[in-house]
Amino acid sequence: MKHKHADLIIAWADGAIIQYKDYAGKWTDFEPPTYASWHQNMEYRIKPEPKPETLDTRSYLIGRYDGLRELSDATIRELSVAFMLVLRRTSEDELFESVYEYSKLLLKKASDK
């Protein structure tokens, strides 16, 4: 009978970096001692390659930053005053959402320029 993780064991023997899912659900690099134990009840995978940042993503972010840089002090002050009024009515639990919305508003104003 073929071992449950046979393909991953072969990939590991050929030099692939293997990860296992720990009890918290986080993928961790598998660094076995001299004797590697491949538990049937554990989940393993070949470590995925990191995704490279694309030029499109960078261009988008740079464009958004340039738009922010072009906002006038008066516009930023106006948005900040409106934001402070919202914060006064916001519970601590809703604070993150309010900051997120303010950030979206700034980015929208910047992209409108």
Biopython code that builds the backbone (N, CA, C, O; Angstrom):
import numpy as np
from Bio.PDB.StructureBuilder import StructureBuilder

atoms = [
    (1, "MET", "N", (0.844, -1.185, 0.000)),
    (1, "MET", "CA", (0.000, 0.000, 0.000)),
    (1, "MET", "C", (0.891, 1.251, 0.000)),
    (1, "MET", "O", (1.837, 1.351, 0.782)),
    (2, "LYS", "N", (0.579, 2.181, -0.871)),
    (2, "LYS", "CA", (1.361, 3.413, -1.006)),
    (2, "LYS", "C", (1.145, 4.309, 0.214)),
    (2, "LYS", "O", (0.018, 4.474, 0.679)),
    (3, "HIS", "N", (2.233, 4.883, 0.725)),
    (3, "HIS", "CA", (2.156, 5.809, 1.867)),
    (3, "HIS", "C", (1.349, 7.038, 1.451)),
    (3, "HIS", "O", (1.444, 7.496, 0.312)),
    (4, "LYS", "N", (0.562, 7.561, 2.375)),
    (4, "LYS", "CA", (-0.298, 8.719, 2.120)),
    (4, "LYS", "C", (0.497, 9.908, 1.569)),
    (4, "LYS", "O", (0.001, 10.637, 0.710)),
    (5, "HIS", "N", (1.711, 10.105, 2.053)),
    (5, "HIS", "CA", (2.527, 11.263, 1.667)),
    (5, "HIS", "C", (3.682, 10.874, 0.742)),
    (5, "HIS", "O", (4.690, 11.579, 0.683)),
    (6, "ALA", "N", (3.542, 9.756, 0.018)),
    (6, "ALA", "CA", (4.645, 9.237, -0.803)),
    (6, "ALA", "C", (5.179, 10.279, -1.786)),
    (6, "ALA", "O", (6.392, 10.443, -1.915)),
    (7, "ASP", "N", (4.290, 10.977, -2.473)),
    (7, "ASP", "CA", (4.741, 11.962, -3.467)),
    (7, "ASP", "C", (5.521, 13.101, -2.818)),
    (7, "ASP", "O", (6.504, 13.587, -3.377)),
    (8, "LEU", "N", (5.078, 13.522, -1.637)),
    (8, "LEU", "CA", (5.789, 14.599, -0.929)),
    (8, "LEU", "C", (7.120, 14.099, -0.370)),
    (8, "LEU", "O", (8.101, 14.842, -0.355)),
    (9, "ILE", "N", (7.162, 12.867, 0.081)),
    (9, "ILE", "CA", (8.415, 12.290, 0.583)),
    (9, "ILE", "C", (9.444, 12.238, -0.541)),
    (9, "ILE", "O", (10.615, 12.558, -0.336)),
    (10, "ILE", "N", (9.004, 11.839, -1.718)),
    (10, "ILE", "CA", (9.913, 11.786, -2.873)),
    (10, "ILE", "C", (10.374, 13.195, -3.250)),
    (10, "ILE", "O", (11.552, 13.410, -3.535)),
    (11, "ALA", "N", (9.452, 14.145, -3.251)),
    (11, "ALA", "CA", (9.816, 15.539, -3.562)),
    (11, "ALA", "C", (10.818, 16.064, -2.544)),
    (11, "ALA", "O", (11.777, 16.743, -2.910)),
    (12, "TRP", "N", (10.600, 15.750, -1.251)),
    (12, "TRP", "CA", (11.527, 16.171, -0.193)),
    (12, "TRP", "C", (12.905, 15.536, -0.403)),
    (12, "TRP", "O", (13.928, 16.204, -0.252)),
    (13, "ALA", "N", (12.928, 14.246, -0.750)),
    (13, "ALA", "CA", (14.196, 13.550, -0.992)),
    (13, "ALA", "C", (14.930, 14.153, -2.181)),
    (13, "ALA", "O", (16.159, 14.116, -2.246)),
    (14, "ASP", "N", (14.171, 14.709, -3.119)),
    (14, "ASP", "CA", (14.771, 15.357, -4.294)),
    (14, "ASP", "C", (15.138, 16.816, -4.041)),
    (14, "ASP", "O", (15.618, 17.497, -4.946)),
    (15, "GLY", "N", (14.917, 17.304, -2.816)),
    (15, "GLY", "CA", (15.357, 18.658, -2.455)),
    (15, "GLY", "C", (14.270, 19.700, -2.300)),
    (15, "GLY", "O", (14.575, 20.859, -2.021)),
    (16, "ALA", "N", (13.013, 19.329, -2.469)),
    (16, "ALA", "CA", (11.933, 20.307, -2.308)),
    (16, "ALA", "C", (11.788, 20.689, -0.832)),
    (16, "ALA", "O", (12.022, 19.876, 0.061)),
    (17, "ILE", "N", (11.404, 21.923, -0.604)),
    (17, "ILE", "CA", (11.122, 22.371, 0.758)),
    (17, "ILE", "C", (9.676, 22.001, 1.058)),
    (17, "ILE", "O", (8.759, 22.373, 0.326)),
    (18, "ILE", "N", (9.492, 21.270, 2.137)),
    (18, "ILE", "CA", (8.171, 20.790, 2.526)),
    (18, "ILE", "C", (7.699, 21.590, 3.733)),
    (18, "ILE", "O", (8.497, 21.975, 4.587)),
    (19, "GLN", "N", (6.403, 21.832, 3.792)),
    (19, "GLN", "CA", (5.798, 22.497, 4.942)),
    (19, "GLN", "C", (4.724, 21.587, 5.521)),
    (19, "GLN", "O", (4.151, 20.747, 4.828)),
    (20, "TYR", "N", (4.468, 21.779, 6.811)),
    (20, "TYR", "CA", (3.363, 21.075, 7.452)),
    (20, "TYR", "C", (2.453, 22.100, 8.094)),
    (20, "TYR", "O", (2.892, 23.193, 8.454)),
    (21, "LYS", "N", (1.184, 21.747, 8.239)),
    (21, "LYS", "CA", (0.231, 22.642, 8.879)),
    (21, "LYS", "C", (0.242, 22.322, 10.368)),
    (21, "LYS", "O", (-0.082, 21.205, 10.772)),
    (22, "ASP", "N", (0.623, 23.322, 11.196)),
    (22, "ASP", "CA", (0.673, 23.088, 12.640)),
    (22, "ASP", "C", (-0.727, 23.137, 13.238)),
    (22, "ASP", "O", (-1.713, 23.358, 12.535)),
    (23, "TYR", "N", (-0.793, 22.929, 14.538)),
    (23, "TYR", "CA", (-2.099, 22.832, 15.192)),
    (23, "TYR", "C", (-2.874, 24.150, 15.194)),
    (23, "TYR", "O", (-4.084, 24.161, 15.419)),
    (24, "ALA", "N", (-2.174, 25.261, 14.942)),
    (24, "ALA", "CA", (-2.846, 26.565, 14.850)),
    (24, "ALA", "C", (-3.296, 26.859, 13.417)),
    (24, "ALA", "O", (-3.913, 27.891, 13.153)),
    (25, "GLY", "N", (-2.981, 25.937, 12.486)),
    (25, "GLY", "CA", (-3.383, 26.122, 11.095)),
    (25, "GLY", "C", (-2.375, 26.901, 10.266)),
    (25, "GLY", "O", (-2.680, 27.302, 9.143)),
    (26, "LYS", "N", (-1.160, 27.125, 10.809)),
    (26, "LYS", "CA", (-0.124, 27.895, 10.109)),
    (26, "LYS", "C", (0.824, 26.931, 9.407)),
    (26, "LYS", "O", (1.219, 25.912, 9.974)),
    (27, "TRP", "N", (1.187, 27.261, 8.166)),
    (27, "TRP", "CA", (2.145, 26.438, 7.433)),
    (27, "TRP", "C", (3.554, 26.758, 7.918)),
    (27, "TRP", "O", (3.959, 27.920, 7.963)),
    (28, "THR", "N", (4.297, 25.708, 8.280)),
    (28, "THR", "CA", (5.640, 25.840, 8.840)),
    (28, "THR", "C", (6.591, 24.945, 8.054)),
    (28, "THR", "O", (6.231, 23.829, 7.679)),
    (29, "ASP", "N", (7.823, 25.443, 7.802)),
    (29, "ASP", "CA", (8.794, 24.620, 7.086)),
    (29, "ASP", "C", (9.083, 23.346, 7.871)),
    (29, "ASP", "O", (9.246, 23.383, 9.090)),
    (30, "PHE", "N", (9.144, 22.230, 7.171)),
    (30, "PHE", "CA", (9.384, 20.907, 7.738)),
    (30, "PHE", "C", (10.886, 20.694, 7.791)),
    (30, "PHE", "O", (11.537, 20.608, 6.749)),
    (31, "GLU", "N", (11.441, 20.607, 8.986)),
    (31, "GLU", "CA", (12.869, 20.384, 9.169)),
    (31, "GLU", "C", (13.046, 19.111, 9.991)),
    (31, "GLU", "O", (13.208, 19.163, 11.210)),
    (32, "PRO", "N", (13.014, 17.964, 9.306)),
    (32, "PRO", "CA", (13.075, 16.707, 10.040)),
    (32, "PRO", "C", (14.473, 16.433, 10.592)),
    (32, "PRO", "O", (15.476, 16.864, 10.022)),
    (33, "PRO", "N", (14.520, 15.715, 11.702)),
    (33, "PRO", "CA", (15.821, 15.272, 12.216)),
    (33, "PRO", "C", (16.358, 14.155, 11.314)),
    (33, "PRO", "O", (15.847, 13.947, 10.214)),
    (34, "THR", "N", (17.370, 13.451, 11.770)),
    (34, "THR", "CA", (17.947, 12.364, 10.980)),
    (34, "THR", "C", (16.866, 11.387, 10.533)),
    (34, "THR", "O", (16.862, 10.922, 9.394)),
    (35, "TYR", "N", (15.966, 11.091, 11.433)),
    (35, "TYR", "CA", (14.841, 10.206, 11.114)),
    (35, "TYR", "C", (13.597, 11.066, 10.914)),
    (35, "TYR", "O", (13.085, 11.660, 11.863)),
    (36, "ALA", "N", (13.117, 11.126, 9.681)),
    (36, "ALA", "CA", (11.933, 11.945, 9.387)),
    (36, "ALA", "C", (10.673, 11.120, 9.594)),
    (36, "ALA", "O", (10.532, 10.029, 9.042)),
    (37, "SER", "N", (9.771, 11.648, 10.388)),
    (37, "SER", "CA", (8.498, 10.945, 10.598)),
    (37, "SER", "C", (7.400, 11.689, 9.853)),
    (37, "SER", "O", (7.156, 12.869, 10.110)),
    (38, "TRP", "N", (6.758, 11.018, 8.958)),
    (38, "TRP", "CA", (5.684, 11.583, 8.159)),
    (38, "TRP", "C", (4.378, 11.041, 8.718)),
    (38, "TRP", "O", (3.938, 9.949, 8.356)),
    (39, "HIS", "N", (3.769, 11.808, 9.597)),
    (39, "HIS", "CA", (2.566, 11.354, 10.286)),
    (39, "HIS", "C", (1.374, 11.322, 9.335)),
    (39, "HIS", "O", (1.167, 12.245, 8.548)),
    (40, "GLN", "N", (0.602, 10.258, 9.419)),
    (40, "GLN", "CA", (-0.570, 10.090, 8.559)),
    (40, "GLN", "C", (-1.614, 11.176, 8.800)),
    (40, "GLN", "O", (-2.323, 11.578, 7.878)),
    (41, "ASN", "N", (-1.706, 11.650, 10.046)),
    (41, "ASN", "CA", (-2.754, 12.623, 10.378)),
    (41, "ASN", "C", (-2.315, 14.078, 10.177)),
    (41, "ASN", "O", (-3.091, 14.994, 10.446)),
    (42, "MET", "N", (-1.098, 14.299, 9.714)),
    (42, "MET", "CA", (-0.612, 15.658, 9.477)),
    (42, "MET", "C", (-0.834, 16.025, 8.007)),
    (42, "MET", "O", (-0.930, 15.163, 7.134)),
    (43, "GLU", "N", (-0.911, 17.327, 7.772)),
    (43, "GLU", "CA", (-1.071, 17.837, 6.413)),
    (43, "GLU", "C", (0.252, 18.446, 5.975)),
    (43, "GLU", "O", (0.807, 19.287, 6.682)),
    (44, "TYR", "N", (0.766, 18.034, 4.814)),
    (44, "TYR", "CA", (2.036, 18.509, 4.272)),
    (44, "TYR", "C", (1.805, 19.079, 2.877)),
    (44, "TYR", "O", (0.813, 18.768, 2.218)),
    (45, "ARG", "N", (2.741, 19.919, 2.445)),
    (45, "ARG", "CA", (2.692, 20.443, 1.077)),
    (45, "ARG", "C", (4.095, 20.883, 0.675)),
    (45, "ARG", "O", (4.966, 21.071, 1.524)),
    (46, "ILE", "N", (4.305, 21.043, -0.630)),
    (46, "ILE", "CA", (5.543, 21.650, -1.121)),
    (46, "ILE", "C", (5.400, 23.152, -0.907)),
    (46, "ILE", "O", (4.370, 23.739, -1.238)),
    (47, "LYS", "N", (6.438, 23.767, -0.354)),
    (47, "LYS", "CA", (6.383, 25.207, -0.067)),
    (47, "LYS", "C", (6.162, 25.967, -1.370)),
    (47, "LYS", "O", (6.936, 25.817, -2.316)),
    (48, "PRO", "N", (5.103, 26.785, -1.424)),
    (48, "PRO", "CA", (4.838, 27.536, -2.662)),
    (48, "PRO", "C", (5.880, 28.628, -2.878)),
    (48, "PRO", "O", (6.442, 29.180, -1.931)),
    (49, "GLU", "N", (6.117, 28.919, -4.145)),
    (49, "GLU", "CA", (7.021, 30.014, -4.500)),
    (49, "GLU", "C", (6.347, 31.338, -4.157)),
    (49, "GLU", "O", (5.143, 31.485, -4.367)),
    (50, "PRO", "N", (7.106, 32.310, -3.630)),
    (50, "PRO", "CA", (6.482, 33.618, -3.362)),
    (50, "PRO", "C", (6.045, 34.266, -4.667)),
    (50, "PRO", "O", (6.722, 34.158, -5.690)),
    (51, "LYS", "N", (4.904, 34.939, -4.613)),
    (51, "LYS", "CA", (4.395, 35.604, -5.804)),
    (51, "LYS", "C", (5.153, 36.914, -6.002)),
    (51, "LYS", "O", (5.208, 37.739, -5.091)),
    (52, "PRO", "N", (5.731, 37.108, -7.175)),
    (52, "PRO", "CA", (6.450, 38.364, -7.413)),
    (52, "PRO", "C", (5.475, 39.530, -7.545)),
    (52, "PRO", "O", (4.354, 39.377, -8.029)),
    (53, "GLU", "N", (5.931, 40.688, -7.106)),
    (53, "GLU", "CA", (5.116, 41.896, -7.255)),
    (53, "GLU", "C", (5.125, 42.272, -8.723)),
    (53, "GLU", "O", (6.179, 42.306, -9.359)),
    (54, "THR", "N", (3.965, 42.549, -9.248)),
    (54, "THR", "CA", (3.885, 42.874, -10.673)),
    (54, "THR", "C", (4.051, 44.370, -10.889)),
    (54, "THR", "O", (3.836, 45.174, -9.982)),
    (55, "LEU", "N", (4.426, 44.716, -12.072)),
    (55, "LEU", "CA", (4.572, 46.126, -12.427)),
    (55, "LEU", "C", (3.234, 46.848, -12.309)),
    (55, "LEU", "O", (3.181, 48.012, -11.912)),
    (56, "ASP", "N", (2.149, 46.144, -12.658)),
    (56, "ASP", "CA", (0.829, 46.766, -12.571)),
    (56, "ASP", "C", (0.505, 47.175, -11.141)),
    (56, "ASP", "O", (-0.028, 48.262, -10.915)),
    (57, "THR", "N", (0.817, 46.323, -10.176)),
    (57, "THR", "CA", (0.551, 46.636, -8.772)),
    (57, "THR", "C", (1.361, 47.848, -8.343)),
    (57, "THR", "O", (0.836, 48.764, -7.710)),
    (58, "ARG", "N", (2.629, 47.849, -8.687)),
    (58, "ARG", "CA", (3.473, 48.989, -8.311)),
    (58, "ARG", "C", (2.981, 50.271, -8.959)),
    (58, "ARG", "O", (2.915, 51.310, -8.302)),
    (59, "SER", "N", (2.637, 50.214, -10.235)),
    (59, "SER", "CA", (2.154, 51.412, -10.933)),
    (59, "SER", "C", (0.889, 51.944, -10.275)),
    (59, "SER", "O", (0.731, 53.153, -10.105)),
    (60, "TYR", "N", (-0.009, 51.038, -9.904)),
    (60, "TYR", "CA", (-1.256, 51.436, -9.258)),
    (60, "TYR", "C", (-0.972, 52.146, -7.935)),
    (60, "TYR", "O", (-1.535, 53.203, -7.651)),
    (61, "LEU", "N", (-0.087, 51.548, -7.130)),
    (61, "LEU", "CA", (0.212, 52.154, -5.832)),
    (61, "LEU", "C", (0.940, 53.481, -5.986)),
    (61, "LEU", "O", (0.664, 54.429, -5.250)),
    (62, "ILE", "N", (1.860, 53.558, -6.926)),
    (62, "ILE", "CA", (2.579, 54.810, -7.148)),
    (62, "ILE", "C", (1.605, 55.889, -7.613)),
    (62, "ILE", "O", (1.695, 57.036, -7.176)),
    (63, "GLY", "N", (0.675, 55.526, -8.495)),
    (63, "GLY", "CA", (-0.330, 56.488, -8.959)),
    (63, "GLY", "C", (-1.184, 56.990, -7.818)),
    (63, "GLY", "O", (-1.481, 58.183, -7.750)),
    (64, "ARG", "N", (-1.586, 56.109, -6.923)),
    (64, "ARG", "CA", (-2.383, 56.518, -5.769)),
    (64, "ARG", "C", (-1.568, 57.435, -4.863)),
    (64, "ARG", "O", (-2.092, 58.429, -4.360)),
    (65, "TYR", "N", (-0.290, 57.113, -4.648)),
    (65, "TYR", "CA", (0.542, 57.950, -3.791)),
    (65, "TYR", "C", (0.703, 59.339, -4.403)),
    (65, "TYR", "O", (0.620, 60.342, -3.695)),
    (66, "ASP", "N", (0.933, 59.401, -5.713)),
    (66, "ASP", "CA", (1.085, 60.702, -6.365)),
    (66, "ASP", "C", (-0.173, 61.538, -6.196)),
    (66, "ASP", "O", (-0.094, 62.748, -5.983)),
    (67, "GLY", "N", (-1.339, 60.894, -6.290)),
    (67, "GLY", "CA", (-2.591, 61.618, -6.095)),
    (67, "GLY", "C", (-2.710, 62.153, -4.686)),
    (67, "GLY", "O", (-3.186, 63.272, -4.492)),
    (68, "LEU", "N", (-2.290, 61.384, -3.701)),
    (68, "LEU", "CA", (-2.312, 61.858, -2.312)),
    (68, "LEU", "C", (-1.388, 63.053, -2.133)),
    (68, "LEU", "O", (-1.717, 64.015, -1.438)),
    (69, "ARG", "N", (-0.234, 62.974, -2.766)),
    (69, "ARG", "CA", (0.742, 64.049, -2.634)),
    (69, "ARG", "C", (0.200, 65.355, -3.206)),
    (69, "ARG", "O", (0.593, 66.438, -2.772)),
    (70, "GLU", "N", (-0.698, 65.253, -4.177)),
    (70, "GLU", "CA", (-1.244, 66.434, -4.827)),
    (70, "GLU", "C", (-2.440, 67.039, -4.096)),
    (70, "GLU", "O", (-2.895, 68.121, -4.468)),
    (71, "LEU", "N", (-2.961, 66.372, -3.067)),
    (71, "LEU", "CA", (-4.083, 66.943, -2.317)),
    (71, "LEU", "C", (-3.618, 68.205, -1.597)),
    (71, "LEU", "O", (-2.516, 68.256, -1.051)),
    (72, "SER", "N", (-4.452, 69.189, -1.607)),
    (72, "SER", "CA", (-4.091, 70.440, -0.929)),
    (72, "SER", "C", (-4.235, 70.282, 0.585)),
    (72, "SER", "O", (-4.946, 69.397, 1.061)),
    (73, "ASP", "N", (-3.564, 71.133, 1.320)),
    (73, "ASP", "CA", (-3.678, 71.121, 2.785)),
    (73, "ASP", "C", (-5.132, 71.370, 3.197)),
    (73, "ASP", "O", (-5.619, 70.781, 4.162)),
    (74, "ALA", "N", (-5.814, 72.240, 2.462)),
    (74, "ALA", "CA", (-7.208, 72.554, 2.793)),
    (74, "ALA", "C", (-8.099, 71.313, 2.637)),
    (74, "ALA", "O", (-8.974, 71.076, 3.470)),
    (75, "THR", "N", (-7.886, 70.526, 1.582)),
    (75, "THR", "CA", (-8.681, 69.315, 1.370)),
    (75, "THR", "C", (-8.416, 68.300, 2.467)),
    (75, "THR", "O", (-9.351, 67.700, 2.997)),
    (76, "ILE", "N", (-7.153, 68.103, 2.811)),
    (76, "ILE", "CA", (-6.806, 67.155, 3.868)),
    (76, "ILE", "C", (-7.399, 67.622, 5.196)),
    (76, "ILE", "O", (-7.917, 66.807, 5.960)),
    (77, "ARG", "N", (-7.331, 68.926, 5.481)),
    (77, "ARG", "CA", (-7.894, 69.466, 6.718)),
    (77, "ARG", "C", (-9.408, 69.249, 6.756)),
    (77, "ARG", "O", (-9.961, 68.867, 7.787)),
    (78, "GLU", "N", (-10.066, 69.494, 5.637)),
    (78, "GLU", "CA", (-11.528, 69.309, 5.544)),
    (78, "GLU", "C", (-11.894, 67.838, 5.814)),
    (78, "GLU", "O", (-12.823, 67.556, 6.570)),
    (79, "LEU", "N", (-11.174, 66.925, 5.203)),
    (79, "LEU", "CA", (-11.437, 65.501, 5.428)),
    (79, "LEU", "C", (-11.131, 65.100, 6.871)),
    (79, "LEU", "O", (-11.837, 64.283, 7.463)),
    (80, "SER", "N", (-10.075, 65.681, 7.423)),
    (80, "SER", "CA", (-9.696, 65.350, 8.801)),
    (80, "SER", "C", (-10.749, 65.823, 9.802)),
    (80, "SER", "O", (-11.058, 65.116, 10.762)),
    (81, "VAL", "N", (-11.297, 67.014, 9.580)),
    (81, "VAL", "CA", (-12.349, 67.531, 10.465)),
    (81, "VAL", "C", (-13.572, 66.625, 10.393)),
    (81, "VAL", "O", (-14.161, 66.288, 11.421)),
    (82, "ALA", "N", (-13.953, 66.235, 9.186)),
    (82, "ALA", "CA", (-15.097, 65.330, 9.024)),
    (82, "ALA", "C", (-14.819, 63.998, 9.714)),
    (82, "ALA", "O", (-15.707, 63.415, 10.336)),
    (83, "PHE", "N", (-13.608, 63.534, 9.603)),
    (83, "PHE", "CA", (-13.222, 62.268, 10.234)),
    (83, "PHE", "C", (-13.282, 62.385, 11.758)),
    (83, "PHE", "O", (-13.760, 61.467, 12.425)),
    (84, "MET", "N", (-12.814, 63.477, 12.306)),
    (84, "MET", "CA", (-12.839, 63.665, 13.761)),
    (84, "MET", "C", (-14.273, 63.696, 14.273)),
    (84, "MET", "O", (-14.547, 63.186, 15.359)),
    (85, "LEU", "N", (-15.182, 64.279, 13.522)),
    (85, "LEU", "CA", (-16.594, 64.288, 13.917)),
    (85, "LEU", "C", (-17.153, 62.862, 13.955)),
    (85, "LEU", "O", (-17.931, 62.512, 14.842)),
    (86, "VAL", "N", (-16.749, 62.057, 12.989)),
    (86, "VAL", "CA", (-17.176, 60.648, 12.969)),
    (86, "VAL", "C", (-16.593, 59.916, 14.172)),
    (86, "VAL", "O", (-17.286, 59.126, 14.814)),
    (87, "LEU", "N", (-15.326, 60.172, 14.481)),
    (87, "LEU", "CA", (-14.677, 59.479, 15.608)),
    (87, "LEU", "C", (-15.368, 59.763, 16.938)),
    (87, "LEU", "O", (-15.444, 58.888, 17.801)),
    (88, "ARG", "N", (-15.866, 60.970, 17.102)),
    (88, "ARG", "CA", (-16.552, 61.318, 18.356)),
    (88, "ARG", "C", (-17.788, 60.460, 18.580)),
    (88, "ARG", "O", (-18.174, 60.202, 19.720)),
    (89, "ARG", "N", (-18.411, 60.018, 17.486)),
    (89, "ARG", "CA", (-19.622, 59.196, 17.585)),
    (89, "ARG", "C", (-19.322, 57.699, 17.468)),
    (89, "ARG", "O", (-20.243, 56.883, 17.435)),
    (90, "THR", "N", (-18.059, 57.344, 17.406)),
    (90, "THR", "CA", (-17.670, 55.961, 17.132)),
    (90, "THR", "C", (-17.228, 55.252, 18.405)),
    (90, "THR", "O", (-16.446, 55.786, 19.192)),
    (91, "SER", "N", (-17.743, 54.041, 18.593)),
    (91, "SER", "CA", (-17.300, 53.227, 19.724)),
    (91, "SER", "C", (-15.905, 52.678, 19.420)),
    (91, "SER", "O", (-15.450, 52.692, 18.276)),
    (92, "GLU", "N", (-15.254, 52.207, 20.445)),
    (92, "GLU", "CA", (-13.900, 51.683, 20.281)),
    (92, "GLU", "C", (-13.883, 50.505, 19.304)),
    (92, "GLU", "O", (-12.930, 50.346, 18.541)),
    (93, "ASP", "N", (-14.921, 49.689, 19.325)),
    (93, "ASP", "CA", (-14.995, 48.530, 18.428)),
    (93, "ASP", "C", (-15.092, 48.945, 16.964)),
    (93, "ASP", "O", (-14.651, 48.209, 16.082)),
    (94, "GLU", "N", (-15.659, 50.102, 16.700)),
    (94, "GLU", "CA", (-15.834, 50.557, 15.322)),
    (94, "GLU", "C", (-14.680, 51.450, 14.852)),
    (94, "GLU", "O", (-14.691, 51.930, 13.719)),
    (95, "LEU", "N", (-13.696, 51.669, 15.708)),
    (95, "LEU", "CA", (-12.599, 52.572, 15.379)),
    (95, "LEU", "C", (-11.831, 52.117, 14.139)),
    (95, "LEU", "O", (-11.552, 52.921, 13.250)),
    (96, "PHE", "N", (-11.489, 50.829, 14.080)),
    (96, "PHE", "CA", (-10.740, 50.321, 12.927)),
    (96, "PHE", "C", (-11.499, 50.590, 11.635)),
    (96, "PHE", "O", (-10.923, 51.063, 10.655)),
    (97, "GLU", "N", (-12.789, 50.287, 11.637)),
    (97, "GLU", "CA", (-13.610, 50.497, 10.439)),
    (97, "GLU", "C", (-13.613, 51.974, 10.035)),
    (97, "GLU", "O", (-13.579, 52.295, 8.848)),
    (98, "SER", "N", (-13.653, 52.868, 11.025)),
    (98, "SER", "CA", (-13.652, 54.306, 10.725)),
    (98, "SER", "C", (-12.333, 54.742, 10.098)),
    (98, "SER", "O", (-12.330, 55.522, 9.146)),
    (99, "VAL", "N", (-11.231, 54.256, 10.613)),
    (99, "VAL", "CA", (-9.918, 54.601, 10.049)),
    (99, "VAL", "C", (-9.823, 54.058, 8.627)),
    (99, "VAL", "O", (-9.301, 54.722, 7.731)),
    (100, "TYR", "N", (-10.331, 52.848, 8.433)),
    (100, "TYR", "CA", (-10.329, 52.238, 7.101)),
    (100, "TYR", "C", (-11.140, 53.090, 6.123)),
    (100, "TYR", "O", (-10.692, 53.349, 5.006)),
    (101, "GLU", "N", (-12.312, 53.517, 6.533)),
    (101, "GLU", "CA", (-13.165, 54.344, 5.668)),
    (101, "GLU", "C", (-12.502, 55.684, 5.355)),
    (101, "GLU", "O", (-12.589, 56.174, 4.230)),
    (102, "TYR", "N", (-11.836, 56.277, 6.355)),
    (102, "TYR", "CA", (-11.128, 57.542, 6.139)),
    (102, "TYR", "C", (-10.019, 57.355, 5.102)),
    (102, "TYR", "O", (-9.827, 58.200, 4.227)),
    (103, "SER", "N", (-9.299, 56.249, 5.209)),
    (103, "SER", "CA", (-8.223, 55.972, 4.254)),
    (103, "SER", "C", (-8.780, 55.828, 2.849)),
    (103, "SER", "O", (-8.205, 56.346, 1.892)),
    (104, "LYS", "N", (-9.916, 55.114, 2.722)),
    (104, "LYS", "CA", (-10.549, 54.964, 1.415)),
    (104, "LYS", "C", (-10.983, 56.317, 0.861)),
    (104, "LYS", "O", (-10.851, 56.571, -0.336)),
    (105, "LEU", "N", (-11.500, 57.182, 1.726)),
    (105, "LEU", "CA", (-11.930, 58.507, 1.298)),
    (105, "LEU", "C", (-10.741, 59.319, 0.776)),
    (105, "LEU", "O", (-10.839, 59.977, -0.259)),
    (106, "LEU", "N", (-9.627, 59.268, 1.495)),
    (106, "LEU", "CA", (-8.422, 59.987, 1.042)),
    (106, "LEU", "C", (-7.969, 59.463, -0.319)),
    (106, "LEU", "O", (-7.650, 60.247, -1.213)),
    (107, "LEU", "N", (-7.941, 58.138, -0.477)),
    (107, "LEU", "CA", (-7.515, 57.569, -1.742)),
    (107, "LEU", "C", (-8.468, 57.929, -2.878)),
    (107, "LEU", "O", (-8.032, 58.166, -4.004)),
    (108, "LYS", "N", (-9.758, 57.971, -2.586)),
    (108, "LYS", "CA", (-10.734, 58.348, -3.601)),
    (108, "LYS", "C", (-10.521, 59.789, -4.023)),
    (108, "LYS", "O", (-10.541, 60.099, -5.214)),
    (109, "LYS", "N", (-10.318, 60.667, -3.059)),
    (109, "LYS", "CA", (-10.069, 62.079, -3.385)),
    (109, "LYS", "C", (-8.796, 62.187, -4.245)),
    (109, "LYS", "O", (-8.750, 62.946, -5.214)),
    (110, "ALA", "N", (-7.783, 61.423, -3.874)),
    (110, "ALA", "CA", (-6.521, 61.486, -4.608)),
    (110, "ALA", "C", (-6.682, 60.976, -6.034)),
    (110, "ALA", "O", (-6.094, 61.531, -6.962)),
    (111, "SER", "N", (-7.481, 59.911, -6.215)),
    (111, "SER", "CA", (-7.641, 59.362, -7.564)),
    (111, "SER", "C", (-8.550, 60.235, -8.427)),
    (111, "SER", "O", (-8.513, 60.136, -9.654)),
    (112, "ASP", "N", (-9.353, 61.076, -7.813)),
    (112, "ASP", "CA", (-10.215, 61.999, -8.562)),
    (112, "ASP", "C", (-9.412, 63.134, -9.177)),
    (112, "ASP", "O", (-9.889, 63.803, -10.094)),
    (113, "LYS", "N", (-8.217, 63.355, -8.693)),
    (113, "LYS", "CA", (-7.387, 64.467, -9.180)),
    (113, "LYS", "C", (-6.863, 64.220, -10.558)),
    (113, "LYS", "O", (-6.150, 65.060, -11.107)),
]
sb = StructureBuilder()
sb.init_structure("model")
sb.init_model(0)
sb.init_chain("A")
sb.init_seg("    ")
for serial, (resi, resn, name, xyz) in enumerate(atoms, 1):
    if name == "N":
        sb.init_residue(resn, " ", resi, " ")
    sb.init_atom(name, np.array(xyz, "f"), 0.0, 1.0, " ", f" {name:<3s}", serial, name[0])
structure = sb.get_structure()
